[in-house]
Amino acid sequence: MTTSHRITVLTQADCALCEHAKTVLAKAGADHPLDITEIDLTSEEGRRLGAEAGVLFAPGVLLNGEPFSYGRLSERRLRRALKAATTIGPTPTSPTS
């Protein structure tokens, strides 16, 4: 079974780095299953998530619910993180007594 990675992208209007992030995510999505959600950083939810994740400016990227980056998204760093997350995989659950 292949694990789909949850990606949340906090964007804003007229943001060239946001467009770059979307391009990087599309490329990475060709090799890794990604579930991408885009949220406007200026919305109530976007401001809340941005504050919780420490996003100083758009685009903010959360990988599987954890802060990953803000500003220019590095394709190399993203691919390494996706590969590592896939290799580690989910923690097996303990049998119940």
FENSULKA-V384482 format. One record per backbone hydrogen bond with DSSP energy under -0.5 kcal/mol. CO is the residue of the C=O (numbers start at 0). NH is the residue of the N-H. Records with the same first field share a line. If there is no record, write none. Layout:
CO: NH + NH
//
This chain:
4: 6 + 34
5: 63
6: 8 + 36
7: 9 + 61
8: 10 + 38
9: 58 + 59
10: 40
11: 14
13: 15
14: 18
15: 19
16: 20
17: 21
18: 22
19: 23
20: 24
21: 25
22: 26
23: 27
24: 28
25: 29
26: 29
27: 30 + 31
31: 33
32: 4
33: 35
34: 6
36: 8
38: 10
39: 42 + 45
42: 46
43: 47
44: 48
45: 49
46: 50
47: 51
48: 52
49: 53 + 54
53: 55
56: 70
58: 70
59: 9
60: 67 + 68
61: 7 + 63
62: 65
65: 62
68: 60
72: 74
73: 77
74: 78
75: 79
76: 80
77: 81
78: 82
79: 83
80: 84
81: 85
82: 86
83: 87
84: 88
//
